């Protein structure tokens, strides 16, 4: 039996079931639904005139017997159908004493849809649901009326996100009057996976969460490759490389580490391009071809052009491309709302730009050379100025001064009585500091800081 709610050893997840009862057909015998043999997702057959009772029977025989069964319907529907539904439950040898009833209106306005939620929450809480200790919620939607199927589906997803339930079967008996003897019973809960995908794609777009997208594609890609392998085919590894890069890069993007991002992406992407990934996904997982292309396009923009086989971080050479790559990351972190990471990386970017102007392209990660560059920048902002400054030097002085003054409150927030101005820092980065860096980047000589004294650090910056 397929469910998403297998019990853990520490907390066996109890099961509950909602059965919807709608108007039914006046031409059918009570309770107004045709008798048919439902073919359940695992192939088991259950004959009944009430699809929700067929699901109840199947859950019971499969070791997932619900501890409570809630019939959701209008007053009129329950009065009309209660006796016939009870008789059918007894015929199927179901424990009728477990049933409860929730009467509601047929929703015609948004507030009526939302009115379904509080009694549903109370029912779950009565049976032990609480955040972190969820019940597995199964729902039969077959006989539901008008907006109820959508309401229950999305409310179940909402309750799952709150940690009150785990997703069980969202059952629908696909009855066909032309083939009424046998009816496939479908599990529509798979459509809720689209919500997971939508959430993952938004997290990727807005918060640089490449790892969640990678984790979602991962099992699908593995299953598709195994299927191809059984057929004697050996798909290219480009999609696998993209997934590996996405999963690995996520941790470095979240923590704002420019070099680690670049190293990890290139090591796992290798020569895989966005075109390669799109083509591979089109063969293995066609619905995700464009997502694979977009994912690799973003990751490739963060990757180093190449990676040394030994000690790759230490052996990475500083050059104009590296400056541009780190500049992209600063802006990306800013757009993702990671202001602290953007400021931290921006400060290091200024130091790196000085080292590039000095020609320190191989030992640029050494502590002593970086301290020299920082001390020269401090010398530029010393008061009084070390000498008459050119207009470009004044702009560089102001840029370094503003970067450090914007970053210090983030670095030492626990020691500052004033609140950290996140919004002000964000606006300054976007509207002032990044444009100022771009204007100075091509003025190579200003970064050499000639005739600028070194001023040692006083306290932490």
Secondary structure by P-SEA (a helix, b strand, c coil): ccccccccccccbbbbbbbbbcccccccccccbbbbbbbcccccccccccaaaaaaaaaaaacccccbbbbbccaaaaaacaaaaaaaaaaaccccccbbbbbbcccccccccccccaaaaaaaaaaccccccccbbbbbccccccaaaaaaaaaaaaaaaacccccccccccccccccccbbbbbcccccaaaaaaaaaaaaaacccaaaaaaaaaaaaaaaaaaaaaaacccccaaaaaaaaaaaaaaaaaaaccaaaaaaaaaaacccccaaaaaaaaaaccccaaaaaaaaaaaaaaacccccccccccccccccaaaaaaaaaaaaaaaaacaaaaaaaaaaaaaaaaaaaaaccccccccaaaaaaaaaaaaaaacccccccccaaaaaaaaaaaaaaaaacccccccccccccaaaaaaaaaaccaaaaaaaacccccccccccbbbbcccccc
